[in-house]
């Protein structure tokens, strides 16, 4: 071979090397540039100089004389290019690239040659396809050797052609290059694997497609590119199903079932293909943690009843702290020392039961679970039930190894309302439902243990489209726990959150309030019935009840159970009213105690009357707790409580306000103004009566109601004002004899005067009870009760939009106004009484006129009253008194020419200090003098009056203003500490008011 190389080199040197030979070759080939460019190009014989040069280069390459080979390849490359022999040119460029790679001189030159050769092969089309693949593979190996792995992957990608199998192999090799690059390019690695698998699938190479897709799973397992993950798992599942490997196919299809990010069309495709694959298996799959539907474990809520029982689901949803604050006064105390609720319960329950939840055999445990459909398409869920374990021996609860756990299966015929097999130790409920796209449904499942033992709730199971059974186990941390604070131990350990000690059956009361409205108006007064039923075989005793808001609900007497409402509230005219009511002593610390002889026997019911009154508008929550004890002394629990919760919507009805002011000319009489506004939008109320609370007030109309309200009804949006006379008939020390209580008119009818309907008695239950609650709510004690006025305004609603609970029965409304005080804050009032006009013969004698001043002390303290009269308008004493009391010195007395005034006025307000009659001063002497005592001082006992005689001497006819006197008063503190601080003012000075006396000359 060396000899051949020597011979060929001599021939080439003689014909092509040298300056003259090169010029000759270029001149000879100049005309070939205009030749047509054909894919095949010119044909060179073996003996042609071009073939000899190519042979010489190949021999030199084989003998590793790379310099000689490169020079010959370079020489012939130009000839092939000029001759447009592209296939030969590409081959020479390929060998030049390999030769330069072997020389390890210029990497760029080697890559340029391989690039040029590869592109030239591709231009030849199918004729150069195989050569291009060979060139590309050489090029790839060159790059790999030089650790240019990333560039090698690019070349593999360029080697892909129309043949899917060839492209699949090249793409798979490219993906490996991306994996081996530094740093690894994982996303491109996985992407090219997916492309490779897709090409394998096109040429029916399913196993190779699965292999590449499974390799890509490791890349996208932790990635956030959810669409590519769904694509990979879905197609792997389809291809495994095509191969008949349905179990593995289902595993991969489960990964894409809860793809909420996919479009609705893709979700329908995923679900339908999944169900088809499951049907082809011919069996029901059981999947742990099936993602369709999604279960919100954080919403898991376990509702069970131990000593606390609930009358409804609304009561179970109330916070435990609300019930504890309500029940703390009802639980029997076990010792004289103060102890909280949990300590009391722990003393009643044996030690071995303290660390676990307690439930009663035969009573259901409810579990609320939230199911959500993450898809946009509807899904069908069936046979949803709990998974439970039961240990039959409660004494072995601390040894799980010795307890035999029984996993209970549901009966196939059970439904959501089925009670299950009566002979089973557990009764499980099953629920079927469907979820629309994106819908969330809160499902309540129940489990009822029938025997004693240890019960543990493990999880929940369901069926998806009746084909796949899903399981989800409840972890111990899925249920809200009570966290210990400080050094106190938690009452429940995490392992016991879903673990229950089942004890033997106990009595359980079920309660319901009949006819309690969900929506009503303010003032609505109703008679309700509380029904307590005992469905167990054991009686209960010692019943107690506490209501969170006594303003709205009160317990009645047993005799009020079957009364005719509202006729039972009418006044009994033949019975003397004592002012009290029957329910005064029934409450002890706001706890209603049922009579001791009352018990609820087995399988019987107890009905008890309740009174309802809508006190204020708003959304009202009523919480009711009923305590009862077991007659069976062997029971672990000695007592239980029944919790009831109701939500009411109370709408505004009538706005009633009162204004009380003193009567201008009489003591112990007042003017009362009542303003009413109907704030409803459509209701018409019929006014019935107005009553004053207590036996000391007498009320009367100033004008007939027919003239104010002819229709006797108050329509929607209408306002009304009425005026009344109010008289204080309490016994005064020097007043007239006491008026019998039966003759006092403390109620007044506001309806038609000829109406035969009786008035309602506000002094008896339930009106008196609710009125006491209103007074307590406003923060006023009974101290000073009889010195402030309370009113009860009663109306009826005949045809309203609110259900009355009984047909053809009008609704009764009572509005309570408490602590209506007088507009005056002065406890001392007085009245000057005497003649207004007299005739006298002044030629015969002086005229003496006798007057009487009546002074009233309305306070609870002893009052010291000092009366000073003044004759001269310029008296120093007047000026001194006026300066001390802040009164103007212009106030004078004497004769003046003013019209005759016949009114008699009483001044009781604080405005007395600012009210003075200015008389016209005279230059002469006063025409009258006070002939009686000029200064009088007396003590007035609490709630008493006194009469003071006064006398004046008149010297001439005329009209006289007898206001020149001053009344000083001072309250003396009393020793009773409870009554101190009631009166706001302790002293004051009052100027006399105008009293005009007309004196005429007799003939």
BELRA-V296287 format. One record per helix or strand of 3 or more residues. SS is the DSSP state (2 for helix, 1 for strand). FROM is the first residue (numbers start at 0). LEN is the number of residues. If there is no record, write none. Layout:
# BELRA-V296287
SS_FROM_LEN, SS_FROM_LEN
This chain:
# BELRA-V296287
2_1_14, 2_18_16, 2_48_14, 2_65_17, 2_85_18, 2_106_17, 2_124_21, 2_148_10, 2_163_17, 2_185_17, 2_205_15, 2_225_17, 2_245_11, 2_263_18, 1_284_4, 1_293_10, 1_307_3, 2_312_4, 2_319_8, 2_340_8, 2_350_3, 1_356_4, 1_363_9, 1_378_13, 2_393_3, 2_399_3, 1_425_3, 1_430_5, 1_439_10, 1_452_12, 1_467_6, 2_475_3, 2_493_3, 1_498_5, 1_508_6, 1_518_3, 1_523_11, 1_539_8, 1_552_3, 2_557_3, 2_566_3, 1_590_3, 1_603_10, 1_617_13, 1_638_13, 1_653_9, 1_668_10, 1_684_8, 1_696_5, 2_704_4, 1_718_10, 2_740_3, 1_746_3, 2_766_11, 2_784_3, 1_788_9, 1_810_10, 1_827_7, 1_836_4, 1_846_11, 1_861_8, 2_875_10, 2_909_5, 1_927_3, 1_934_6, 1_943_11, 1_957_4, 1_964_8, 2_976_3, 1_986_5, 1_995_6
